[in-house]
């Protein structure tokens, strides 16, 4: 395998702010722009093992967060009547 393990996963930790909802876009905007570019346009990439260049497209498959962070990122109210977005129950 020609890829190094230190480049396999990108993790982002957002520090706790006094009002997270007002400032979350500051952290997510560069990520969203990059994901848009990777999915819709693609990035020209060189595969060293095959010695050829190809157009790579990528997407974000999962995020791991606690329930309050999930509510902020998805704009889902996790402390309201339907607190669980999966089962739609409190």
C-alpha positions as CSV (number, residue, x, y, z in Angstrom):
1,X,0.0,0.0,0.0
2,X,1.5,3.3,-1.0
3,X,-0.4,5.5,1.4
4,X,1.0,6.4,4.8
5,X,-1.2,5.8,7.9
6,X,-0.7,9.3,9.3
7,X,-2.8,10.7,6.4
8,X,-5.6,8.2,6.5
9,X,-7.9,10.0,9.1
10,X,-8.5,13.6,9.7
11,X,-10.0,14.5,13.0
12,X,-11.2,17.9,14.1
13,X,-11.9,18.9,17.7
14,X,-13.9,22.0,18.2
15,X,-13.3,23.7,21.6
16,X,-16.2,24.6,23.8
17,X,-17.3,28.2,23.3
18,X,-19.7,30.3,25.4
19,X,-22.2,30.3,22.5
20,X,-21.4,27.4,20.2
21,X,-24.4,27.9,17.8
22,X,-23.2,31.4,16.8
23,X,-19.6,30.4,16.0
24,X,-19.8,26.8,14.6
25,X,-19.8,27.9,11.0
26,X,-16.3,29.4,11.5
27,X,-15.0,25.9,12.0
28,X,-17.2,24.1,9.5
29,X,-17.1,26.5,6.5
30,X,-13.6,25.5,5.2
31,X,-14.5,21.8,5.6
32,X,-17.7,22.3,3.7
33,X,-16.0,24.2,0.9
34,X,-13.3,21.4,0.6
35,X,-15.9,18.6,0.6
36,X,-17.9,20.4,-2.1
37,X,-14.8,20.7,-4.2
38,X,-13.9,17.0,-3.6
39,X,-17.4,15.7,-4.5
40,X,-18.6,18.0,-7.3
41,X,-15.4,19.0,-9.1
42,X,-12.8,16.4,-8.0
43,X,-9.1,16.8,-7.5
44,X,-6.4,15.6,-10.0
45,X,-4.4,13.0,-8.1
46,X,-1.4,10.9,-9.0
47,X,-1.4,7.2,-8.0
48,X,2.3,6.3,-7.6
49,X,1.7,2.5,-7.5
50,X,-0.1,2.5,-10.9
51,X,2.0,5.5,-12.2
52,X,-1.1,7.2,-13.5
53,X,-3.1,10.3,-12.8
54,X,-6.8,10.2,-12.1
55,X,-9.7,12.5,-11.0
56,X,-10.4,11.7,-7.3
57,X,-13.8,12.4,-5.8
58,X,-14.4,12.0,-2.1
59,X,-17.2,12.4,0.5
60,X,-17.7,12.5,4.2
61,X,-19.3,9.3,5.4
62,X,-19.5,9.6,9.2
63,X,-19.1,12.0,12.0
64,X,-18.7,11.1,15.6
65,X,-20.0,13.5,18.2
66,X,-22.0,13.7,21.5
67,X,-25.6,14.6,21.4
68,X,-25.2,18.4,22.1
69,X,-22.6,18.6,19.3
70,X,-24.9,16.6,17.0
71,X,-27.7,19.1,17.7
72,X,-25.4,22.1,16.9
73,X,-23.9,20.6,13.7
74,X,-27.2,19.2,12.3
75,X,-29.4,22.0,13.7
76,X,-31.7,19.4,15.3
77,X,-33.1,20.2,18.6
78,X,-31.8,17.4,20.9
79,X,-33.5,18.8,24.0
80,X,-37.0,19.3,22.7
81,X,-40.0,17.0,22.2
82,X,-38.3,14.8,19.6
83,X,-34.8,14.6,21.2
84,X,-33.6,11.6,19.3
85,X,-33.4,12.2,15.5
86,X,-33.3,8.4,14.8
87,X,-36.3,7.2,16.6
88,X,-38.1,10.6,16.7
89,X,-38.8,10.2,20.4
90,X,-37.9,12.1,23.6
